[in-house]
Amino acid sequence: MLVYLRLLKESFGFAMNALRNNKLRTLLSLLGVTIGIFSIIAVLAAVDSLDKKIKKDLSSLDKNTIYLMRFSFGPSEIPQWKREQFPDVKYDEYEYLKSSMNDLDQMAYQFFVGRESLKFESESVSDVNIVPVSHEFIEIQGLEFEKGRFYNESESNSGAPVIVLGFDIAKSLFGESEPIGKNIRLYGQRFTVIGMLKKQGEGMFGDSNDTSAFIPVNFLRRLYGDNNDALTPVILVKPDKGVDMDAFKAELAQKLRNYRGMKIDEIDNFFINVLSGFTDLLDGIISAMRGGGILISVFSFLVGGFGVANIMFVSVKERTNLIGIQKSLGAKNRFILFQFLFEAIILCVIGGAIGLLIVWLLSLLLTSVLDFEFVLSFWNILIGSGLSIVVGVISGILPAISASKLDPVEAIRTGM
């Protein structure tokens, strides 16, 4: 064991000597390993950070949450022209399904609408994401409040002019002043602020509750009616925990078909979009991004491996005389092989460490500049270190074998 520790120490010394004596040649050769480690770990760290962000943003939602609407979240076999003829879900359908569905936890009715401006006295905020939705929404999404509350069932059903503001919107309009009870203007109407949400941060698609405002859906129904093309209605459905989702979806589809008076041979003119299907789609995209990044990084590893192998062949040639002397004094082939193999591994670990350092510094920079936590996990550091060792073994094995097989007499004679 002590022999191999001494061997490792000598190999480290030879590696450092190569860096000192041939700085440019060695650094250029290690550049490939550095770029390779940087590329693959940067991709893994970015994808892992994105995955963590998505899971955090969706953590408040049950994966079995259903979005019942005329549009599909994913690809559909139904032709587009036929999908465009599908009717919107109606408020009376929401009321019927809510009262008749089994194994139902919560159900809400929401409009997807455009962005609007909010005004308070001389202050105004534009590009606000307006969320007209019924009172059950808070039980489905689990909003957290800095101040105030969400509107209740009575306010929701009557379409009361009350509003809940996202953190950034409230700060833009009121600064450090108390927002609760203040009156603001939206759609040319006066709304009373009853709630302010906690700071959330930017969402996975750039959206966020921080820049949103929530109002009773019935206020907008009363203002614009149910047949406005600018409004896209959706029914949010949260089943009871542990429910058989296939049976639940089948019951939901059958009840809506019956309510719409559809014939047996007619296809469903609505889509039951389950959030878990959407998250599975995102997981597939993330896996593809991870695989593509790794594939691209492999080419950098190849370049780096050839570079290190070139250094090691040159090192064998330069130390031929020393190899011959070591062998003549009794050094075994295994000793010589490990000496050069350890040297190649050490060189690659140095290159990999530089790459990891760059990724770490970049993660700190991006986290401080962007509203996004860029994480370099311990697992990714282990992957980077392990890959450096693997590249060192692969690129150093042939030069090490050639050095170990040198004839001592010929080696001494060649080196003289």
C-alpha positions in Angstrom: 0.0 0.0 0.0 2.8 2.4 0.9 4.5 1.6 -2.5 1.4 2.8 -4.3 1.1 5.9 -2.2 4.7 6.7 -3.0 3.9 6.0 -6.7 0.9 8.4 -6.5 3.1 11.0 -5.0 5.8 10.6 -7.7 3.1 10.7 -10.4 1.8 13.9 -9.0 5.3 15.3 -9.0 5.7 14.3 -12.7 2.4 15.9 -13.6 3.3 19.2 -11.8 6.7 19.1 -13.6 4.9 18.7 -16.9 2.8 21.8 -16.1 5.8 23.8 -15.1 8.2 22.8 -17.9 5.7 22.8 -20.8 3.0 25.2 -19.6 1.5 26.1 -23.0 1.5 22.5 -24.4 0.0 21.1 -21.2 -2.6 23.8 -20.7 -3.8 23.6 -24.4 -4.1 19.8 -24.0 -6.0 20.1 -20.7 -8.3 22.7 -22.3 -10.3 20.0 -24.0 -10.9 18.2 -20.6 -11.8 21.6 -19.0 -14.3 22.4 -21.7 -15.7 18.9 -21.7 -16.3 18.9 -17.9 -17.6 22.5 -18.1 -20.0 21.7 -20.9 -21.5 18.5 -19.4 -21.7 19.8 -15.8 -23.1 23.1 -16.9 -25.8 21.3 -18.8 -26.6 19.0 -15.9 -26.6 21.8 -13.4 -28.8 24.0 -15.6 -31.3 21.1 -16.3 -31.3 20.1 -12.6 -31.9 23.7 -11.6 -34.8 24.0 -14.1 -36.2 20.7 -12.9 -36.0 21.9 -9.3 -37.7 25.1 -10.2 -40.6 23.4 -12.1 -41.2 21.0 -9.2 -41.2 23.9 -6.7 -43.7 25.9 -8.9 -46.0 22.9 -9.2 -45.6 21.7 -5.6 -48.7 23.6 -4.5 -50.8 21.8 -7.1 -52.0 18.2 -6.9 -50.7 16.3 -9.9 -54.1 14.9 -10.4 -55.6 18.4 -11.0 -57.7 18.4 -14.2 -58.1 21.3 -16.7 -61.4 20.6 -18.5 -61.6 22.8 -21.6 -61.9 22.9 -25.4 -58.2 22.8 -25.9 -55.6 20.1 -25.3 -52.3 20.6 -23.4 -50.5 18.1 -25.7 -50.7 16.7 -29.3 -54.1 15.4 -30.4 -55.3 13.0 -33.1 -58.3 15.2 -33.7 -57.8 17.5 -36.7 -57.4 21.2 -35.9 -60.4 22.3 -37.9 -62.6 20.0 -35.9 -61.1 21.1 -32.5 -61.8 24.7 -33.4 -65.5 23.9 -33.6 -65.5 22.6 -30.0 -67.7 24.7 -27.6 -66.3 26.4 -24.6 -67.1 24.9 -21.2 -70.0 26.9 -19.6 -70.6 28.1 -16.0 -73.8 26.0 -15.8 -71.8 22.9 -16.7 -69.4 23.8 -13.9 -72.3 24.0 -11.5 -73.8 20.7 -12.7 -70.5 18.8 -12.5 -69.7 20.3 -9.1 -73.0 19.1 -7.7 -73.0 15.7 -9.3 -69.4 14.4 -9.4 -68.3 11.6 -7.0 -64.9 11.6 -5.3 -64.6 15.4 -5.9 -62.4 17.5 -3.6 -62.8 20.9 -5.3 -63.9 22.4 -8.6 -63.4 26.0 -9.8 -64.4 28.0 -12.9 -61.8 30.3 -14.5 -61.3 32.6 -17.5 -58.0 32.9 -19.3 -57.9 36.5 -20.3 -55.4 39.1 -21.6 -53.2 41.4 -19.5 -54.6 44.7 -18.2 -53.5 47.8 -16.4 -54.3 48.7 -12.8 -54.6 52.2 -11.4 -54.5 53.7 -7.9 -54.7 57.5 -7.8 -51.6 58.7 -9.8 -49.9 55.3 -9.8 -50.5 52.6 -12.5 -49.1 49.2 -13.4 -49.4 47.7 -16.8 -49.1 44.1 -18.1 -50.9 42.6 -15.1 -52.0 39.0 -15.4 -55.7 39.1 -14.6 -57.1 35.8 -13.1 -60.9 35.8 -13.0 -61.7 32.6 -11.0 -64.3 31.3 -8.5 -63.6 31.1 -4.8 -62.5 27.4 -4.8 -59.3 28.3 -6.6 -57.5 28.9 -3.3 -58.2 25.3 -2.2 -56.8 24.0 -5.5 -53.7 26.1 -5.9 -52.9 26.9 -2.2 -52.1 30.6 -2.4 -50.0 32.1 0.5 -50.9 35.5 1.8 -48.7 38.4 3.1 -51.8 40.3 4.1 -55.6 40.0 3.9 -57.5 37.1 2.4 -59.1 35.5 -0.7 -62.7 36.3 -1.6 -65.3 34.0 0.0 -68.2 32.1 -1.7 -70.7 34.9 -1.3 -68.4 37.5 -2.9 -67.5 35.0 -5.7 -71.1 34.1 -6.5 -72.3 37.7 -6.5 -69.3 38.9 -8.6 -68.3 41.4 -5.9 -65.8 44.1 -7.0 -63.0 42.8 -4.8 -59.4 42.0 -5.8 -56.4 40.1 -4.5 -53.0 41.4 -5.7 -49.7 39.7 -6.3 -46.7 40.9 -4.3 -45.0 43.0 -7.0 -48.3 44.6 -8.1 -49.2 45.7 -4.6 -45.7 47.1 -4.0 -45.8 49.0 -7.4 -49.1 50.6 -6.6 -48.8 51.2 -2.8 -45.1 51.0 -2.0 -44.9 50.5 1.8 -48.4 51.7 2.4 -51.2 49.5 3.6 -53.0 48.0 0.5 -55.9 46.4 2.2 -59.1 48.4 1.9 -57.8 50.6 -0.8 -59.8 51.1 -4.1 -58.1 50.6 -7.5 -59.5 50.7 -11.0 -59.6 47.8 -13.5 -61.8 47.5 -16.6 -63.0 51.0 -15.9 -64.5 49.7 -12.6 -63.6 50.2 -9.0 -62.3 47.3 -7.0 -61.5 47.0 -3.3 -58.2 45.3 -2.4 -58.9 42.5 0.2 -55.6 40.5 -0.1 -51.9 40.6 -1.0 -50.0 37.4 -1.8 -46.6 36.5 -0.5 -43.5 36.9 -2.7 -43.3 33.9 -5.0 -40.5 34.6 -7.6 -40.6 34.0 -11.3 -42.4 30.9 -12.5 -41.0 28.3 -14.9 -42.4 30.0 -18.0 -41.7 33.6 -16.9 -45.2 33.9 -15.3 -45.7 34.5 -11.6 -48.4 35.2 -9.0 -46.3 38.2 -8.1 -47.5 40.0 -11.2 -51.1 38.7 -11.1 -54.4 39.9 -9.8 -57.4 37.7 -8.8 -61.0 38.7 -9.2 -64.3 36.8 -8.9 -65.1 35.2 -12.3 -68.8 36.2 -12.0 -67.8 39.9 -12.1 -66.3 39.4 -15.6 -69.3 37.2 -16.6 -71.6 40.0 -15.6 -69.5 42.6 -17.4 -68.9 40.7 -20.7 -71.2 37.7 -20.7 -70.4 34.1 -21.4 -69.9 34.3 -25.1 -67.0 36.7 -25.4 -64.2 35.5 -27.7 -61.6 37.3 -25.6 -62.4 34.9 -22.7 -61.2 31.3 -22.6 -63.1 29.4 -19.9 -61.7 26.4 -18.1 -63.0 24.2 -15.3 -60.4 23.2 -12.7 -61.1 19.9 -11.1 -59.3 18.5 -8.0 -60.3 14.8 -7.2 -60.1 13.3 -3.8 -56.7 11.8 -2.9 -56.2 8.2 -3.8 -59.0 8.2 -6.3 -58.9 5.9 -9.4 -58.1 8.6 -12.0 -59.2 6.5 -15.0 -62.6 5.9 -13.4 -62.8 9.5 -12.3 -62.0 10.9 -15.8 -64.5 8.4 -17.4 -67.3 9.6 -15.0 -66.4 13.3 -15.7 -66.5 12.7 -19.5 -69.8 10.8 -19.3 -71.6 13.3 -17.2 -70.5 16.2 -19.4 -71.5 14.3 -22.5 -74.9 13.6 -21.0 -75.4 17.2 -20.0 -74.5 18.3 -23.5 -76.9 15.7 -25.0 -74.2 14.0 -27.1 -74.8 10.8 -29.1 -72.9 7.6 -28.5 -71.1 7.7 -31.8 -69.9 11.4 -31.3 -66.4 12.0 -30.2 -65.8 14.1 -27.0 -65.9 17.8 -27.9 -63.7 18.7 -24.9 -60.4 17.7 -23.4 -59.6 16.4 -20.0 -56.1 17.6 -19.4 -54.5 16.1 -16.3 -51.6 18.0 -14.7 -49.6 14.8 -14.3 -49.6 14.3 -18.1 -48.3 17.8 -18.4 -45.5 17.2 -15.9 -44.6 13.9 -17.7 -44.3 15.9 -20.9 -42.0 18.4 -19.1 -40.0 15.5 -17.7 -39.5 14.1 -21.2 -38.3 17.5 -22.5 -35.9 17.8 -19.6 -34.5 14.3 -20.2 -34.1 15.1 -23.9 -32.2 18.3 -23.0 -30.0 16.4 -20.6 -29.3 13.7 -23.2 -28.6 16.3 -25.9 -26.2 18.2 -23.7 -24.3 15.1 -22.7 -24.0 14.0 -26.3 -22.5 17.4 -27.4 -20.1 17.3 -24.4 -18.8 13.9 -25.4 -17.0 15.5 -28.4 -15.2 17.9 -26.1 -14.1 14.9 -24.0 -12.7 13.2 -27.1 -10.6 16.3 -28.0 -9.4 16.5 -24.4 -8.6 12.8 -24.2 -6.5 12.9 -27.4 -4.7 16.0 -26.0 -3.8 14.2 -22.7 -2.8 11.0 -24.6 -0.5 13.2 -26.7 1.1 14.6 -23.6 1.6 11.2 -22.1 3.2 9.8 -25.3 5.6 12.7 -25.3 6.3 12.2 -21.6 7.1 8.5 -22.2 9.6 9.5 -25.0 11.2 12.2 -22.8 11.6 9.8 -19.9 12.7 6.7 -21.8 16.1 6.8 -20.1 14.6 7.1 -16.6 12.2 4.2 -17.4 15.2 2.0 -18.4 17.1 2.9 -15.2 14.0 2.2 -13.0 13.6 -1.2 -14.7 17.3 -2.1 -14.4 17.0 -1.4 -10.6 14.1 -3.9 -10.4 11.0 -1.8 -11.1 8.2 -4.1 -12.4 6.1 -3.4 -15.5 3.1 -2.8 -13.2 4.9 -0.1 -11.3 5.8 1.8 -14.5 2.3 1.4 -15.9 0.6 2.8 -12.8 3.1 5.6 -12.7 2.1 7.0 -16.1 -1.6 6.1 -15.6 -1.7 8.0 -12.4 0.0 10.9 -14.1 -2.7 11.0 -16.9 -5.5 10.8 -14.3 -4.0 13.7 -12.2 -3.7 15.9 -15.3 -7.4 15.2 -16.2 -8.5 15.8 -12.6 -6.8 19.2 -12.7 -8.5 20.0 -16.0 -11.8 18.8 -14.6 -11.4 20.8 -11.4 -10.9 24.0 -13.4 -14.1 23.2 -15.4 -16.0 22.6 -12.1 -14.6 25.9 -10.7 -15.9 27.8 -13.8 -19.3 26.2 -13.5 -19.5 27.1 -9.8 -18.5 30.7 -10.4 -21.0 31.0 -13.2 -23.7 29.6 -11.0 -23.1 32.2 -8.4 -23.1 34.9 -11.0 -26.3 33.8 -12.7 -28.1 33.3 -9.3 -27.2 36.8 -8.3 -28.2 38.4 -11.6 -31.3 36.4 -12.5 -34.4 35.6 -10.4 -33.4 31.9 -10.7 -31.5 29.7 -8.4 -28.7 28.0 -10.4 -27.6 25.0 -8.3 -24.4 23.0 -8.7 -25.2 19.9 -6.6 -22.8 17.6 -4.9 -24.0 14.8 -7.2 -22.9 16.8 -10.3 -19.5 17.5 -8.7 -19.1 13.7 -8.2 -20.1 13.1 -11.8 -17.5 15.7 -13.0 -14.8 14.2 -10.9 -15.6 10.7 -11.9 -15.7 11.6 -15.6 -12.3 13.3 -15.2 -10.8 10.1 -13.8 -12.4 8.0 -16.6 -11.0 10.3 -19.3 -7.6 10.0 -17.6 -7.7 6.2 -17.5 -8.8 6.0 -21.2 -6.3 8.6 -22.5 -3.4 7.3 -20.4 -3.7 3.6 -20.7 -2.0 3.2 -24.1 1.0 5.4 -23.2 1.3 3.7 -19.9 1.3 0.2 -21.5 3.9 1.3 -24.0 6.1 2.6 -21.2 5.7 -0.5 -19.1 6.8 -2.8 -22.1 10.0 -1.0 -22.8 13.1 -3.1 -22.7 15.4 -1.7 -20.0 18.6 -2.0 -22.0 17.1 -0.5 -25.2 15.5 2.3 -23.1 18.8 3.3 -21.5 20.6 3.1 -24.8 17.8 5.2 -26.6 17.8 7.8 -23.8 21.6 8.3 -24.0 
